[in-house]
């Protein structure tokens, strides 16, 4: 949440919910998301050039997303 958004919500009396993850965990999640984004971009480029996207590549992405989801819940 940006600082202006925080101030606006607080001024309006909104209850702010503190994130359940620490800074170190947030950095790890950010790193994992960047890796997934890179892999997804490579798959999209390959598919857009007429290539087939292989199931193992998609399964790897699904696995990575599941790991991140477990960290967030």
C-alpha positions as CSV (number, residue, x, y, z in Angstrom):
1,X,0.0,0.0,0.0
2,X,1.4,3.4,-0.9
3,X,1.9,6.1,1.7
4,X,-0.9,8.3,0.3
5,X,-3.3,5.4,0.2
6,X,-2.4,4.5,3.8
7,X,-2.9,8.1,5.0
8,X,-6.3,8.4,3.2
9,X,-7.6,5.1,4.6
10,X,-6.4,6.0,8.1
11,X,-8.0,9.5,7.9
12,X,-11.3,7.9,6.9
13,X,-11.1,5.7,9.9
14,X,-10.3,2.4,8.1
15,X,-8.7,-0.4,10.1
16,X,-5.3,-1.2,8.6
17,X,-4.4,-4.9,8.5
18,X,-0.8,-5.6,9.2
19,X,0.8,-8.1,6.7
20,X,1.5,-11.6,8.1
21,X,4.9,-11.8,6.5
22,X,8.2,-10.2,7.4
23,X,10.5,-8.2,5.2
24,X,12.8,-11.2,4.6
25,X,9.9,-13.4,3.5
26,X,8.6,-10.6,1.3
27,X,11.9,-10.4,-0.4
28,X,11.9,-14.2,-1.0
29,X,8.4,-14.1,-2.4
30,X,9.4,-11.2,-4.7
31,X,12.3,-13.2,-6.0
32,X,10.2,-16.2,-6.6
33,X,7.5,-14.1,-8.4
34,X,10.2,-12.6,-10.6
35,X,11.5,-16.1,-11.5
36,X,7.9,-17.2,-12.4
37,X,7.4,-14.0,-14.4
38,X,10.5,-14.7,-16.4
39,X,9.6,-18.3,-17.1
40,X,6.1,-17.3,-18.1
41,X,7.4,-14.6,-20.5
42,X,9.7,-17.2,-22.1
43,X,6.8,-19.7,-22.5
44,X,4.5,-16.9,-24.0
45,X,7.2,-15.8,-26.4
46,X,7.8,-19.4,-27.5
47,X,4.0,-20.0,-27.9
48,X,3.6,-16.8,-29.8
49,X,6.3,-17.8,-32.3
50,X,4.3,-20.9,-33.1
51,X,6.1,-23.3,-30.7
52,X,4.4,-25.9,-28.5
53,X,4.4,-25.3,-24.8
54,X,5.4,-28.4,-23.0
55,X,3.5,-29.7,-20.0
56,X,6.6,-30.1,-17.7
57,X,7.3,-26.4,-18.1
58,X,3.7,-25.5,-17.1
59,X,3.8,-28.0,-14.2
60,X,7.0,-26.3,-12.9
61,X,5.3,-22.9,-12.9
62,X,2.3,-24.4,-11.1
63,X,4.5,-25.9,-8.5
64,X,6.3,-22.5,-7.9
65,X,2.9,-20.7,-7.6
66,X,1.8,-23.4,-5.1
67,X,4.9,-22.8,-3.0
68,X,4.3,-19.0,-2.9
69,X,0.6,-19.6,-2.1
70,X,1.7,-21.8,0.9
71,X,3.9,-19.0,2.2
72,X,1.1,-16.4,1.9
73,X,-1.5,-18.5,3.7
